[in-house]
Amino acid sequence: MRKNLVLLLLLFGCLLVKKELAAQASGELPSFSMTLSNGHVFKSTDIPKGKPVVLIYFAPDCEHCQVLMNAFFKQTAAFERAEVILVTFKPVKDVAAFEQSFQTFRYPNIRVGTEGTTYFLRYYYRLQKTPFTALYNRKGKLVVSYREETPLNELAGELKKL
C-alpha cells in the first residue's frame, strides 16, 4: 500500500513538472502562488483575465531592486493597464515593510507577495540574481523579459503596443 502511494505521488509530481515545462516552453505565465502581507494566498489564477501582466521578481534589500522600484513607483501611471505582480522570496514581514514604504495599497493593480522558500518562480525562470522582469500579453503569453536592468521606458513602450 505504501509503495503504491509513493508511486502515485511520484507520478503526480512528474505530471506537474511536465505541465510547467510545457508552459515554460510555450512562454505562458506560470501557475504560482504567493502569500500577501495580510496572510492571504494570491494565485496566478486570481489575476484578472484579459489584462497584460508585469511580473517583477525582486528582493527588498537588493540594491538593483531598490533602484528599479524607486524608478517604477515614479511612473506607475505607465503601467495602470497591466496587473503588476511583485514577487519576492523574502519573509512576509519584509513584504509588509516594502508595501508600507511604497504605499502599494494606493495602486489597485499592484500585488506584492512572497513565494517563501518554495522558490518556484526562482527555479522556473532559472534566476541567478534579482531583479527579473517579465511582460505577458492579455492571453498570458510572454512578450519580453529582462534578466539584468529593466529599462522601464522600453517596458512601458512594449505594454502600450498590447
Phi, psi and omega in degrees: 000313181296321179297320178294321179295317178297316179296319178297317178295319177298317179297316179299316178299318179296321179295320178296316179298317180299317179299314181291324176295321177295318178297317181296316181295327181272356179076026180274152174298126182288155173284126180211168173220154178215151179266127179278168183295338178274003178092348178288151177262128177253129181248157178301333178289348177277350179291128180304135180290150174082011178242144172296156181233130170252118179250125178238120176263123189214172171231125183303333182263006179277128182300315179296323178293321179297319177298314180299313183294320177300317179291317181300313184287352172274345181226040181298334180301329180290347184242013182297332182286344185252157166276127181252120182248116178254115185240137175229173174253357182287163182295161181304323180299326177290325176297314180298318179295319178299313180299320179294316182299317183259004179047052184296341178299341179285349186242105183293344181263005182247129176240135180235131179200178179240140172270358178062214184269014174289328181053028183301307181294323178302316178286320181303314181271358181055052185279135175254336181206170179242157001275162173230137181229137177224140176246127178245144179282184183298337181265005178081020179260139181296130177259311182201151174220157182229123180262346179249225177293142179263114176283098187300324178295320177294316179299316178297322177296318177296321179296321179299327181291340185279000000 
